[in-house]
Amino acid sequence: MLGSDSTNFTHVYESKTLLGHEQAAKKAQVEVLDYYVKRLQELGWSVVSLGDGAELKAPDSDVGIRVYAYLGIPPWGADRGTLVLQLSAKRCPDENHCEPARIYDVEPYNG
């Protein structure tokens, strides 16, 4: 489910399936991050940084993305934890550095 905190440069997904299943959501954090890193690498993206989240750079471009999965409480979750996935646009001028995308006039995402 696309979360209410999404914008035109950051999308936030909140799992309804894992709502209230904190142990499963914690386990899924690592699996989801690993999935995105592996799939993007298969498409030629390079890992710029890896830690709590991952920053990756598209091949032959300065386009980047940050993938971050964490245990959170969505607004509709009634204080029950779930897995939250956040995908953010980045600009990566080189293989070792990414920065926030230069996006002006950010409007809430309505898609």
GIVEN-V674021 format. One record per pair of residues at least 24 apart in sequence whose ideal C-beta (glycine too) atoms are under 10 Angstrom apart, sorted by the first residue. I is the first residue (numbers start at 1). J is the second residue. D is the distance in Angstrom with one decimal. If there is no record, write none. Layout:
i,j,d
I,J,D
I,J,D
This chain:
i,j,d
1,74,8.1
1,76,8.6
1,82,9.6
2,109,7.5
2,111,7.4
3,72,9.1
3,74,6.2
3,75,7.8
3,76,9.0
3,84,7.1
3,85,9.0
3,86,8.5
3,109,9.5
4,74,8.0
4,75,5.7
4,76,8.1
4,108,8.7
4,109,9.3
5,72,9.8
5,74,8.9
5,75,8.3
5,84,8.9
5,86,8.2
5,108,9.2
5,109,9.1
6,86,9.0
6,87,9.2
6,108,7.6
6,109,4.1
6,110,9.0
6,111,8.1
7,88,9.2
7,89,9.5
7,103,8.8
7,106,5.5
7,107,7.3
7,108,6.0
7,109,5.2
8,89,8.6
8,103,7.1
8,105,9.2
8,106,6.1
8,107,5.9
8,108,7.9
8,109,5.4
8,110,9.0
8,111,8.8
9,87,9.5
9,88,6.6
9,89,4.2
9,90,9.2
9,100,8.3
9,101,5.6
9,102,9.8
9,103,4.8
9,106,6.3
9,107,10.0
9,109,8.7
10,66,8.6
10,68,9.6
10,86,6.3
10,87,7.0
10,88,4.4
10,89,7.1
10,100,9.7
10,101,9.3
10,103,9.7
10,106,8.9
10,109,8.2
11,85,8.3
11,86,7.3
11,87,4.9
11,88,8.0
11,89,9.3
11,109,6.9
11,111,9.0
12,68,9.4
12,72,8.9
12,74,8.8
12,84,6.4
12,85,7.3
12,86,5.0
12,87,8.0
12,88,9.3
12,109,9.1
13,69,9.3
13,74,9.7
13,83,8.5
13,84,7.1
13,85,4.4
13,86,7.7
13,87,7.8
14,72,7.2
14,73,9.1
14,74,4.0
14,75,8.5
14,76,7.9
14,77,7.4
14,82,5.8
14,83,7.6
14,84,5.2
14,85,7.9
14,86,9.8
15,69,9.8
15,72,9.8
15,74,8.6
15,77,9.9
15,82,5.0
15,83,4.4
15,84,7.5
15,85,7.7
16,74,8.6
16,76,8.6
16,77,8.8
16,82,7.4
17,82,8.4
17,83,8.6
18,71,9.2
18,80,9.7
18,81,8.3
18,82,5.0
18,83,4.8
18,84,9.7
19,73,9.5
19,74,7.7
19,76,8.9
19,77,5.8
19,78,8.8
19,80,5.4
19,81,7.8
19,82,4.4
19,83,8.9
20,77,8.1
20,78,9.0
20,79,9.7
20,80,4.2
20,81,7.1
20,82,7.3
21,80,8.8
21,81,8.1
21,82,7.8
21,83,8.9
22,71,6.5
22,80,8.2
22,81,4.4
22,82,8.2
22,83,9.4
23,71,9.9
23,81,9.6
24,82,9.5
24,83,8.2
25,69,9.1
25,70,9.1
25,71,5.3
25,72,8.8
25,80,9.9
25,81,6.0
25,82,5.6
25,83,4.2
25,84,8.6
26,69,10.0
26,70,9.5
26,71,5.8
26,81,8.6
26,83,8.3
27,83,9.2
28,69,7.4
28,71,9.2
28,82,9.5
28,83,4.9
28,85,9.3
29,68,9.5
29,69,4.6
29,70,6.5
29,71,6.7
29,83,6.4
29,84,9.2
29,85,9.1
30,69,8.0
31,69,8.6
31,83,9.5
32,67,8.1
32,68,9.8
32,69,4.5
32,70,9.9
32,83,6.8
32,84,9.9
32,85,6.0
33,67,6.1
33,68,7.8
33,69,5.0
33,70,9.7
33,85,8.8
34,69,9.5
35,67,9.2
35,69,9.4
36,65,8.5
36,67,4.5
36,68,9.8
36,69,8.3
36,85,8.4
36,87,8.2
37,67,7.2
40,65,7.4
40,67,8.1
45,92,9.8
46,92,8.7
46,95,5.9
46,96,9.9
47,95,9.3
48,90,8.2
48,92,5.7
48,94,8.6
48,95,6.6
48,96,6.5
48,97,6.9
48,98,5.1
49,92,9.8
49,96,8.4
49,97,8.7
49,98,7.2
53,86,7.8
53,87,9.9
53,88,8.9
55,88,9.1
55,90,6.0
55,92,7.1
55,97,8.9
55,98,4.5
55,99,9.6
56,90,8.4
56,92,8.1
56,98,8.4
57,90,8.0
57,91,9.4
57,92,3.9
57,93,9.2
57,94,8.3
57,95,6.5
57,96,9.4
57,97,9.3
57,98,6.8
58,90,9.8
58,92,8.0
61,91,9.7
61,92,8.3
62,90,9.0
62,91,5.4
62,92,5.6
62,93,5.5
62,94,8.4
62,98,9.1
62,99,9.8
62,101,9.7
63,89,8.0
63,90,7.8
63,91,7.3
63,92,7.3
63,98,10.0
63,101,8.5
64,88,9.1
64,89,7.5
64,90,3.4
64,91,6.1
64,92,3.6
64,93,9.2
64,97,9.5
64,98,4.6
64,99,8.5
64,100,9.9
64,101,7.9
65,89,6.7
65,90,5.9
65,92,9.0
65,98,8.7
65,101,9.4
66,90,5.4
66,92,9.9
66,98,7.1
66,100,9.0
66,101,9.7
